[in-house]
């Protein structure tokens, strides 16, 4: 068994049969953080974050739509919650945004997010997993 496989086995033991819950918590937290870091002008880019389980969701908010920071965040997160609830161990999770200018925002074209959204969120990944593991162990089955 390879080193990575051993690490996964230790992780599975650590969460005491709650692996799916941990994965769902990690997925939701990653999605929330990326979404909240997305700059808002019309709200379209923020609202166009999608989550797909085992497939890429290609939807995006129409160009003419304008919404508040909070409204854009809630639109994206409400869709994400429905998808993430289906996530189980072994699935592939896709977090995507299909607005044509998202790559420029990620490269820091906005003063609201000069360091992007995805890269800065991934820096926090180990802490996100640790927090999700702790929360899952505390929740009653």
N, C-alpha and C positions, 0 to 999 in steps of 0.2 A: 504494500500500500504506500502510495507517495505521500510526501510531506503535507501537501495541500489536503489530501483526503483525510489524513489524520487530524488536521486542524478542523475540518468540517465535522468529523465525528466528535471531537471534544466540544465543539460549539453545540451540536445537537444534544449532547449529554447535559450541557450547561443549562439549556432552556427547558429541560424536563418535559419533552413531548409537546412543547408549544411553539415549534418551529414556524408553522404557518402564521401564527399570530405575530411573531417577531418579524417575519418577512413583510407582513402587511403594515406593521408599524414603521419599519424602515422605509418602505415604499412611499407611504403617506408623508412621512417627515421629509424625505428627499424632494418629493413633489411640492410640498408646501414651501420649502426653503427656496427652491429654484423659482417658483411662481412669485413669491414675495420679493425676490431680488430683481425681477424683471421690471425695467423702467416703464412708466406709464405716461403716455401722451393721450391717446384715445382709449387705452385699455385693451385694445385688440391683441397685442402681443401677449400680455399677461393672461388674458382669457383664453388664448389659443393653445395653452399647454394641455397636452393629452397624455393619457396613460392607456397603454394597451397590454393585455396579458396574452402572450404568445402570438401577438400580431401588432403591427404598427397602425395606430389610429391616425388617419390623414385629415381629419376634420380641422377647420379653422373658422374663426369668427369672421363674418363678412366685413369688407372694408368700410362700409358706411356706418357700422355700429360704433357707438361711443358709450363708454361706461366709466363709472368711478373706479378708483383703485380698489375699494372694497368689493364692489360689484364684480369686477373682473376677476379678482381672487376667488370669490365665492363660486362663480361660474365654473372656473377650472377645477377647483377642489371638489365641488359637488359631483362633477363627472368622474373625477379620479377616485373618489370614495367608492362609487358603484363598481368600478373595474377592480380596484384593489381588494375588495371583499371576496373576489373570486381567486385571488392569488394563493397558490399552494407551492410547497417545496418541489422543485424541479421545473417550474414554469419559468418563462422568460418574460421579464418586465421591460417595456419600452416607454420611456418618457420623452415625448417629442413635441416639437412646435413647428408648424408648417408655414408660418408667415414668412414671406420671402426675405425680409430684412433681419430675421432672428440671428443669423450668423454675424451680422455687423454689431448687433447689440451685445452678443457674446464676446466679441473682440474689443468691446469698450467704447463704442461710438457714442454712448450716452453718458453724460456727466452723472446721471442717477445711478449708473452701474459701470464705473470705469474699469472694473476688473472682471466684468461679465457676471454670469449667473451660475452656470453649470460648473465651471472649473472651481469657483470659490465654494460652492456647495460640496463638491467632492472632497475637498480638504477636510471637511467635518465628518466624512463618512465613518471613520472608526468610532467617534463619539456618538454618532447617530445610532450605530449598531449597539453600542454599550448601553445607551439609554433605553432603547427598545427592548433589549434583553432584560434589563432590570424591571421595566414596566410590565412585561409579559409574565415574569415570575411572580410579581405582586398581585396580579389580577386573579380573581377566583375563576376556576374552570367552569 
